[in-house]
Amino acid sequence: MRAILFALCVVSVPAFAAEVPPAVIKAVSAAGAIPGSQVEAIRFIGPRGCVVETADLDQLIVSSGTVPVRIEGSGIGGARCEGMSLAEVRVTAPVWVAQRPIATGERLEGSVIRAQHEIRSGRAPIADIPFGAVATRPMQPGAIVEQGAVQDPAWMPGAPVHVVLRSGTLSLVQLARVVPCPPGRACAQLPSGRRVEGRRAGNELILEVP
């Protein structure tokens, strides 16, 4: 019955932009994915005539943009209304930014600072910068230091790395050399010449075997 009432509310009266309901503001502000981030709901699009009482999100918010919000409330004549609406949000967070021009291969110490910055869609700011890290591409002043723009010296091609092969409760460790790898992965070459790819855990490359 509730689903029928909501369908009548949404179909008969189209969604419209309205003042952001307090419930949506609360839900959005608590959904930031980046530590220390602030999420502000700046626009709400929902069914006309539905007074929003509760709001929930199915996922954390990583950047500015439009996010779906599940709402419940009271509709025309006191009928219940529920379903998905949209909220436009702005996300700011303390991130590392370049404070001067940085060239490819240049160390980042003394060239970056922490600053509050808006996080736009498609950006992936780095959480921590390893000691001795170098830039993998040029950066201009004010640019956010993203994950793909930093190379940890411990994981530069040719650096030694321990490859840990795990199978159940058994582990086998072998010394190898780091080789180039796709973003988000870790690759190494074993003494035998075999190239392996796994996940990075500290200064180890982990290979999980079923």
C-alpha positions in Angstrom: 0.0 0.0 0.0 2.9 2.4 0.9 4.5 1.7 -2.5 1.2 2.6 -4.3 0.8 5.9 -2.4 4.4 6.9 -3.2 3.9 6.1 -6.9 0.8 8.3 -7.0 2.7 11.1 -5.3 5.7 10.9 -7.7 3.9 10.3 -10.9 1.2 12.9 -10.5 3.5 15.7 -9.3 7.0 15.9 -10.8 10.2 16.3 -8.8 11.4 19.8 -8.2 14.3 21.7 -6.6 13.6 22.8 -3.1 15.2 24.0 0.1 17.4 21.2 1.5 15.4 19.4 4.3 17.2 19.2 7.7 17.2 15.4 7.5 19.0 15.4 4.2 21.6 17.9 5.5 22.2 15.6 8.5 22.6 12.5 6.4 24.9 14.1 3.8 27.1 15.7 6.4 27.8 12.4 8.1 28.6 10.6 4.8 32.1 12.0 4.0 34.5 9.3 2.9 37.7 11.3 3.3 39.0 11.8 6.9 38.4 15.3 8.0 36.1 16.1 5.1 33.1 18.4 5.2 30.1 17.6 3.1 27.5 20.3 2.4 24.2 19.8 0.7 23.6 22.8 -1.5 20.6 21.7 -3.6 17.8 19.1 -3.2 15.5 17.6 -5.8 12.6 15.7 -4.5 8.9 15.0 -5.0 6.6 18.0 -4.7 4.4 17.9 -1.6 6.5 15.4 0.3 7.7 16.7 3.7 11.0 14.8 4.2 11.3 13.3 7.7 14.2 10.9 7.4 17.0 10.5 4.8 19.7 7.9 4.2 22.5 7.3 1.8 23.6 3.9 0.4 27.3 5.0 0.0 29.9 7.3 1.3 30.6 10.6 -0.5 34.0 11.0 -2.0 33.6 14.2 -4.1 31.4 17.1 -5.0 28.5 16.2 -7.3 25.0 14.7 -7.2 24.2 11.8 -5.0 21.0 9.7 -4.5 19.3 10.0 -1.2 16.6 7.6 0.1 13.8 9.7 1.8 10.6 9.1 3.8 8.1 11.6 4.8 4.5 12.8 4.7 2.8 13.6 1.4 -0.4 15.2 0.3 -3.4 14.5 2.6 -1.1 12.9 5.2 -0.2 9.9 3.0 3.3 8.5 3.4 5.8 9.2 0.6 9.2 7.4 0.2 11.8 6.7 -2.5 15.0 8.1 -4.1 15.7 11.8 -4.5 18.8 13.7 -5.4 21.1 16.1 -3.5 23.8 18.2 -4.9 26.8 18.3 -2.6 30.1 20.1 -2.1 33.0 18.3 -0.5 36.0 20.0 1.0 38.8 18.2 2.9 42.4 18.8 4.2 44.6 17.5 1.4 48.2 17.9 0.2 48.7 20.6 -2.4 51.7 22.0 -4.3 52.9 25.3 -3.0 55.2 26.0 -5.9 55.9 24.4 -9.3 57.1 20.8 -9.0 58.9 19.0 -11.8 58.7 15.3 -12.6 61.2 13.4 -10.5 61.5 16.1 -7.9 61.2 15.3 -4.2 58.1 16.6 -2.5 59.5 17.6 0.9 59.3 21.3 1.4 57.1 21.7 -1.8 53.7 20.7 -0.5 51.4 21.9 2.3 48.1 20.8 3.9 45.1 22.9 2.8 41.4 22.7 2.8 40.3 22.1 -0.8 37.2 21.1 -2.8 37.3 17.5 -4.0 35.8 17.3 -7.4 34.7 14.1 -9.2 37.6 12.0 -10.5 40.1 13.3 -8.0 41.9 10.9 -5.7 44.0 12.9 -3.2 46.8 11.0 -1.5 46.4 10.5 2.3 50.0 10.4 3.3 53.2 11.2 1.4 56.1 8.7 2.1 59.4 10.1 3.1 61.6 10.7 0.0 58.6 10.5 -2.4 59.0 12.1 -5.8 56.6 13.5 -8.3 55.6 11.3 -11.3 54.3 14.3 -13.3 54.6 18.1 -13.2 52.4 20.0 -10.7 51.5 23.7 -10.6 51.0 25.7 -7.4 47.6 24.9 -5.8 47.3 21.5 -7.5 46.1 18.6 -5.3 48.7 15.9 -4.9 46.9 12.8 -6.1 47.7 9.1 -5.6 49.0 8.6 -9.2 51.3 11.7 -8.9 53.6 10.3 -6.2 56.2 7.6 -6.3 57.3 6.0 -3.1 61.1 5.4 -3.3 60.6 2.0 -1.7 58.5 1.0 -4.7 60.5 2.5 -7.5 61.6 0.0 -10.3 64.6 -1.9 -9.2 64.1 -1.5 -5.5 64.3 -4.7 -3.4 61.0 -6.1 -2.1 59.8 -9.1 -0.2 57.2 -11.1 -2.0 55.0 -13.1 0.4 53.1 -16.0 -1.0 50.2 -17.0 1.2 48.1 -20.2 1.0 45.9 -20.7 4.0 48.1 -20.6 7.1 51.3 -21.1 5.1 53.5 -18.3 3.9 56.6 -18.3 1.7 58.9 -15.2 1.5 61.2 -14.5 -1.4 63.4 -11.4 -2.2 62.6 -9.8 -5.5 62.9 -6.5 -7.4 60.1 -4.0 -8.1 59.1 -3.6 -11.7 56.6 -1.2 -13.4 53.0 -2.0 -12.7 49.5 -0.7 -13.4 48.2 1.9 -10.9 46.9 0.4 -7.7 48.8 -2.8 -8.0 52.3 -4.0 -7.0 54.6 -5.9 -9.3 58.0 -7.6 -8.9 60.4 -9.9 -10.7 61.6 -13.0 -8.9 65.2 -14.2 -9.2 63.9 -16.9 -11.7 62.8 -14.0 -14.0 59.1 -14.6 -13.4 57.0 -11.5 -13.0 54.4 -11.5 -10.3 51.6 -9.0 -9.5 49.7 -8.7 -6.2 48.7 -6.2 -3.6 51.0 -3.9 -1.6 51.1 -4.2 2.2 53.7 -1.8 3.7 57.0 -2.9 2.1 55.8 -6.3 1.1 54.0 -7.6 -2.1 51.3 -10.1 -1.1 50.2 -13.0 -3.4 47.1 -14.8 -2.2 46.8 -18.4 -3.4 43.5 -20.2 -2.9 
